[in-house]
Amino acid sequence: MPEEDRSSASIPQRPFARLETERWEGRQSGNLPEPLLADTLRERGCGLVPRFFSRGFFIVKKTTGRKLNHRKQGFRGALALALQFTLLTAAQAWAQGATPQPAQKTDVPIPAVLEVTDETGRQVKIPQAVRRIVSLAPSLTETIYALGAQDRLVGVTDYCDYPPEAQLKPKIGGPINPSLEQLVALKPDLVLVTKSLNRRETVEALERLGIATYATDPRTVEGMLASTARLAELIGAWEQGKTLVAGLRTRLAELKRLLATHPARRVLFVVWHEPLISIGRDTFLAAALRLAGAESVADTTQDWPRLALEEVVRLQPDYLVFASSHGDESERNFEALRGRPGWRNLEAVRQRRLVVISDAVNRPSPRLVAAIEELARQLHPEAFDAKPETRYEKNETGQPKKATAAKRWGLRLCGR
């Protein structure tokens, strides 16, 4: 084995700090242990050069007297050569010792978990490799599918119905009271929850069980986009998330351009008609209305305000907006409202200005952008090249009839 190989093999492979400590153990003042001297010199590239020159100088010094006089010229030449060789080798040794050596590569272990702050301010430790995900909200289930990570989705709630394939996933109960026993049996690396739907008690129970739980809290459309991007990073779907969010932003920018010169429509978004519940100005639904060229007549800080019908009559919205997965159901509800006292005093009811859009608008997921586009088309048909039919038209007898084009749009957006 070459000298270089023998010297590297003699040094144990261990961290530098520990090696230095072991080398210096037992050192006396002004003395270096022999193994340390040998190793240090080998590391400097000097080998046994100092001993060799010591020996050579001693021989030259011993050869004095008559023999030196007889061979004076020969020894002078040999001495000159030796001195030149000494200086040359010492210079090489110094240069090798002074040249910075490249740092030895060490395998830095990748941490098993990543500590992040979720959207509610909680510190959460999430595995670096997320292979098994449980979603406790329909919007989060839709987001995972939009990111193309549905193969890692091992559990959903009973209300996760979009896309249709999500209904085939193992169920763990409802978002409010999921079965923790069934959830634990799925062995998730990560559980996704949302502040607006899931209970804090559920999150705390999962924490006690040692299950990583990340909470989202999107309150605007922009918040939904940012939340989607963060989820993509957490589950290792960076490229898919980047492409998805960029595409959604492009569509919203185009919608803003189309509606730039059109005044906003004043609408009443009907969450529930008995009792009458609408939306507050700080909800993501109100933000969605603004992007669609509309504004809610319910100007309140409450997220889900209960309104008096008399107040709505006073405000006189231009349109009534319903969100439903079944357009026929909303139309039947509207027909029923027309015959009720108070409702028939609304100009929007008398003029049959009703807009029914997909219930995707109720879910802060990427599909929300499609619902915003549909709402804008129905409120501002003049801003688009393809002008949609209104929800109601009058036939030859003057009676209202349903417009099939708008209905087809609603069904298409619902994925049915």
C-alpha positions in Angstrom: 0.0 0.0 0.0 1.4 3.5 -0.9 2.4 5.7 2.0 -0.5 8.0 1.3 -3.1 5.2 1.6 -1.4 3.8 4.7 -1.6 7.1 6.5 -5.3 7.7 5.6 -6.2 4.3 6.7 -4.5 4.8 10.1 -6.8 7.8 10.9 -10.2 6.7 12.2 -13.2 8.1 10.4 -14.8 10.3 13.1 -15.8 14.0 13.5 -13.0 16.5 13.4 -13.5 18.0 16.9 -13.4 14.5 18.5 -10.3 13.6 16.6 -8.5 16.7 17.7 -9.4 16.0 21.3 -8.1 12.5 21.2 -4.8 13.6 19.6 -4.1 16.2 22.3 -4.9 13.9 25.3 -1.9 13.2 27.4 0.3 16.0 26.0 3.3 17.0 28.1 4.6 20.6 28.0 7.0 20.9 25.0 6.4 17.3 23.9 4.1 15.8 21.2 3.3 12.1 21.4 4.9 10.1 18.5 1.6 9.1 16.8 0.5 12.7 16.8 3.8 13.9 15.3 3.7 11.2 12.6 0.0 11.9 11.7 0.4 15.6 11.7 3.4 15.5 9.4 1.7 13.1 7.0 -1.3 15.5 6.9 1.1 18.3 6.1 2.6 16.2 3.3 6.1 16.1 4.9 6.3 12.4 5.6 9.7 11.6 7.4 11.5 14.5 5.8 12.7 16.1 9.1 14.4 12.9 10.3 16.1 12.4 6.9 17.6 15.9 6.9 18.7 15.5 10.5 20.5 12.4 9.6 22.1 13.9 6.5 23.4 17.0 8.4 24.9 14.7 11.1 26.9 12.8 8.5 28.2 16.0 6.9 29.2 17.3 10.3 31.0 14.0 11.3 33.1 14.1 8.1 35.7 16.7 9.1 39.5 16.7 9.3 41.9 15.1 6.9 39.3 13.2 4.8 37.6 16.5 4.2 40.9 18.1 3.1 41.6 15.2 0.7 38.1 15.4 -0.8 37.4 19.1 -0.2 36.2 19.8 -3.6 33.9 16.7 -3.8 32.3 17.4 -0.4 31.9 21.0 -1.2 29.8 20.0 -4.3 27.9 17.4 -2.3 27.2 19.9 0.4 26.0 22.5 -2.1 23.7 19.9 -3.6 22.4 18.9 -0.2 21.7 22.4 0.8 19.9 23.1 -2.5 17.9 19.9 -2.0 17.1 20.9 1.6 15.9 24.4 0.6 13.8 23.0 -2.3 12.2 20.3 -0.2 11.6 22.6 2.7 9.9 25.1 0.4 7.7 22.4 -1.0 6.8 21.2 2.4 6.0 24.7 3.6 3.8 25.3 0.6 1.9 22.1 1.0 1.4 22.9 4.7 0.3 26.5 4.0 -2.1 25.7 1.2 -5.7 25.5 2.5 -7.0 22.0 2.0 -10.6 21.5 0.8 -13.0 20.8 3.7 -13.7 17.2 4.1 -17.2 16.4 2.9 -19.5 15.2 5.7 -23.0 13.8 5.4 -25.2 16.3 7.1 -28.4 14.5 8.3 -31.6 15.9 7.0 -34.0 16.7 9.9 -36.9 14.2 10.1 -39.4 17.0 10.8 -40.0 20.5 9.7 -41.2 23.1 12.2 -43.7 25.5 10.7 -46.3 28.0 11.8 -49.8 27.3 10.6 -52.3 29.9 9.6 -53.7 30.2 13.1 -50.3 30.9 14.7 -49.7 27.4 16.0 -46.2 25.8 15.9 -46.4 22.5 14.2 -43.8 19.8 13.5 -44.5 18.2 10.2 -42.6 15.2 8.7 -40.3 16.1 5.8 -41.8 13.3 3.7 -45.6 13.5 3.9 -47.0 10.3 2.4 -50.4 9.9 4.2 -52.8 12.8 4.5 -56.3 13.1 6.1 -58.5 16.0 5.2 -61.1 17.3 7.6 -62.8 19.8 5.3 -64.3 19.6 1.8 -62.3 22.7 0.6 -59.0 21.0 1.7 -59.9 17.8 -0.1 -60.5 19.8 -3.3 -57.2 21.5 -2.8 -55.3 18.2 -2.5 -56.9 17.0 -5.7 -56.1 20.2 -7.5 -52.4 19.8 -6.5 -52.4 16.2 -7.9 -51.7 14.6 -4.5 -54.9 12.6 -4.3 -52.9 9.3 -4.1 -51.6 10.4 -0.7 -55.1 11.3 0.6 -56.0 8.3 2.8 -59.1 9.8 4.6 -61.8 12.4 4.2 -65.0 13.6 5.8 -68.6 12.5 4.9 -69.1 15.9 3.2 -66.1 15.7 0.9 -68.0 15.2 -2.3 -65.8 16.9 -5.0 -64.4 15.7 -7.2 -66.7 12.6 -7.3 -63.7 10.3 -6.8 -63.2 11.8 -3.3 -66.4 10.0 -2.2 -64.6 6.7 -2.6 -61.9 7.6 0.0 -62.2 6.1 3.5 -64.5 8.2 5.7 -63.8 9.4 9.2 -67.1 11.1 10.0 -68.2 14.7 9.9 -65.9 17.8 10.1 -67.4 18.8 13.5 -67.1 15.4 15.3 -64.7 13.1 13.3 -64.0 9.6 14.6 -60.5 9.9 16.2 -60.3 6.1 16.4 -60.8 5.7 12.6 -58.5 8.7 12.0 -55.7 7.1 14.0 -56.1 3.8 12.3 -55.3 5.5 9.0 -51.8 6.4 10.4 -51.6 9.8 8.8 -48.4 11.8 8.6 -50.5 15.0 8.4 -54.1 16.0 9.2 -55.4 19.2 7.5 -58.1 21.3 9.2 -59.6 24.7 8.7 -60.4 27.2 11.4 -63.8 28.2 10.0 -65.2 24.6 10.1 -63.3 22.3 12.5 -63.3 22.5 16.2 -60.3 23.5 18.4 -61.0 20.5 20.6 -60.4 18.2 17.6 -57.0 19.8 17.0 -56.0 19.6 20.6 -57.0 15.9 20.8 -54.9 15.2 17.7 -51.9 17.0 19.3 -52.2 14.9 22.4 -52.1 11.8 20.2 -48.9 13.1 18.6 -50.4 13.6 15.1 -49.2 16.6 13.1 -52.2 18.9 12.4 -52.0 21.9 10.1 -54.8 24.5 10.3 -55.7 26.9 7.4 -57.7 30.1 7.8 -58.2 31.8 4.4 -60.5 34.8 4.7 -60.1 36.3 1.2 -59.6 34.9 -2.3 -55.9 36.0 -2.0 -55.8 34.2 1.3 -57.0 31.0 -0.5 -54.3 31.3 -3.1 -51.6 31.8 -0.5 -53.0 28.9 1.6 -52.9 26.7 -1.5 -49.3 27.6 -2.2 -48.3 26.8 1.5 -50.0 23.5 1.4 -48.2 22.6 -1.8 -44.9 23.3 0.0 -45.8 21.3 3.0 -46.6 18.1 1.0 -43.7 18.5 -1.4 -45.8 19.5 -4.5 -43.9 22.8 -5.2 -44.1 22.7 -9.0 -47.8 21.7 -9.1 -48.6 24.5 -6.6 -46.7 27.1 -8.5 -48.4 26.2 -11.8 -51.8 26.0 -10.2 -51.6 29.4 -8.4 -50.1 31.2 -11.3 -53.0 30.0 -13.6 -55.6 31.1 -11.1 -54.0 34.5 -10.8 -54.0 34.9 -14.5 -57.7 34.2 -14.7 -58.5 36.6 -12.0 -56.4 39.3 -13.7 -58.3 38.8 -16.9 -61.6 39.0 -15.1 -60.5 42.3 -13.5 -59.7 43.7 -16.9 -63.1 42.7 -18.4 -65.0 44.3 -15.5 -62.9 47.4 -15.1 -65.4 49.8 -16.7 -68.6 48.1 -15.3 -70.2 49.4 -12.1 -70.6 46.9 -9.3 -74.0 45.3 -8.8 -75.6 45.5 -5.4 -76.6 42.0 -4.3 -78.0 40.0 -1.4 -76.1 36.7 -1.0 -78.7 34.4 0.6 -76.9 31.8 2.7 -80.2 30.7 4.2 -83.7 32.1 3.6 -85.5 31.1 6.9 -84.2 32.7 9.0 -82.6 35.0 6.5 -78.8 34.7 6.8 -76.3 36.5 4.6 -72.5 37.3 4.6 -70.4 39.9 6.3 -67.9 42.2 4.5 -64.8 40.4 5.9 -65.6 36.9 4.7 -64.0 35.3 1.7 -67.5 35.2 0.1 -67.7 39.0 0.2 -64.2 39.1 -1.4 -65.4 36.7 -4.1 -68.4 39.0 -4.8 -66.1 42.0 -5.2 -63.9 40.1 -7.7 -67.1 39.2 -9.7 -68.1 42.9 -10.0 -70.6 42.9 -7.1 -71.0 44.2 -3.5 -73.1 42.9 -0.7 -75.8 45.1 0.7 -75.2 43.5 4.1 -72.4 45.8 5.3 -71.5 44.3 8.7 -68.5 42.9 10.5 -70.4 39.7 11.5 -69.4 36.8 9.3 -72.9 35.4 9.0 -75.4 38.1 10.0 -79.1 37.3 10.5 -81.1 40.0 8.7 -84.6 41.3 9.1 -86.6 41.2 5.9 -87.7 44.8 6.4 -84.1 45.9 6.3 -83.5 44.1 3.1 -86.6 45.7 1.5 -85.2 49.1 2.6 -81.8 48.3 1.0 -83.4 47.0 -2.3 -80.6 44.8 -3.8 -80.3 44.6 -7.6 -79.9 40.8 -7.5 -80.5 37.9 -5.2 -77.6 35.4 -5.3 -78.0 31.7 -4.2 -75.3 29.1 -4.1 -76.5 25.5 -4.7 -75.3 22.3 -6.2 -78.8 21.8 -7.5 -80.1 24.7 -9.6 -83.7 23.3 -9.6 -83.8 23.5 -5.8 -82.8 27.2 -5.7 -85.4 28.0 -8.3 -88.1 26.3 -6.4 -87.1 28.3 -3.3 -87.2 31.5 -5.2 -90.7 30.7 -6.5 -91.8 30.1 -3.0 -90.3 33.4 -1.8 -92.2 35.4 -4.4 -95.5 34.5 -2.7 -94.4 35.5 0.8 -95.2 38.8 2.4 -92.2 41.1 2.4 -90.2 39.2 -0.3 -92.6 40.4 -3.0 -91.8 43.9 -2.0 -88.3 43.4 -3.3 -87.8 44.8 -6.8 -85.3 42.0 -7.6 -88.1 39.4 -6.8 -90.7 41.2 -8.9 -88.2 41.5 -11.8 -87.0 37.9 -11.3 -83.4 39.0 -11.0 -82.0 35.7 -9.5 -78.5 34.3 -9.9 -77.8 30.7 -9.0 -74.2 29.7 -9.0 -72.2 26.6 -8.0 -71.8 25.8 -4.3 -68.0 25.9 -5.1 -68.3 29.6 -4.1 -68.8 28.4 -0.5 -65.5 26.6 -0.4 -62.1 28.4 -0.2 -60.4 26.1 -2.7 -59.0 26.6 -6.2 -62.5 25.9 -7.7 -63.7 29.1 -6.1 -62.2 31.0 -9.1 -64.5 29.2 -11.5 -67.5 30.2 -9.4 -66.4 33.8 -9.4 -66.1 33.7 -13.2 -69.6 32.3 -13.5 -71.1 34.9 -11.1 -69.4 37.7 -13.1 -70.9 36.3 -16.4 -74.4 36.3 -15.0 -74.1 39.8 -13.4 -72.3 41.4 -16.3 -73.1 39.5 -19.5 -72.3 42.5 -21.6 -68.6 42.3 -20.5 -68.1 38.9 -22.2 -68.1 37.9 -25.8 -70.5 35.0 -25.2 -73.5 36.6 -23.7 -75.3 34.1 -21.4 -79.1 33.8 -21.2 -80.7 35.1 -18.0 -82.1 32.7 -15.5 -85.7 33.5 -16.3 -87.3 34.6 -19.6 -90.9 35.2 -20.5 -92.5 33.0 -23.1 -95.4 33.9 -25.5 -98.0 33.9 -22.7 -95.8 36.2 -20.5 -95.1 33.4 -18.0 -91.5 32.9 -16.8 -89.5 30.0 -18.3 -86.1 28.6 -17.3 -83.1 29.4 -19.4 -81.2 26.1 -20.1 -77.9 27.8 -20.9 -77.5 29.2 -17.4 -78.5 25.9 -15.8 -76.0 24.0 -17.9 -73.3 26.4 -16.6 -74.2 25.8 -13.0 -74.2 22.0 -13.4 -70.9 22.1 -15.2 -69.3 24.0 -12.4 -70.6 21.6 -9.9 -68.9 18.7 -11.7 -72.1 16.8 -12.3 
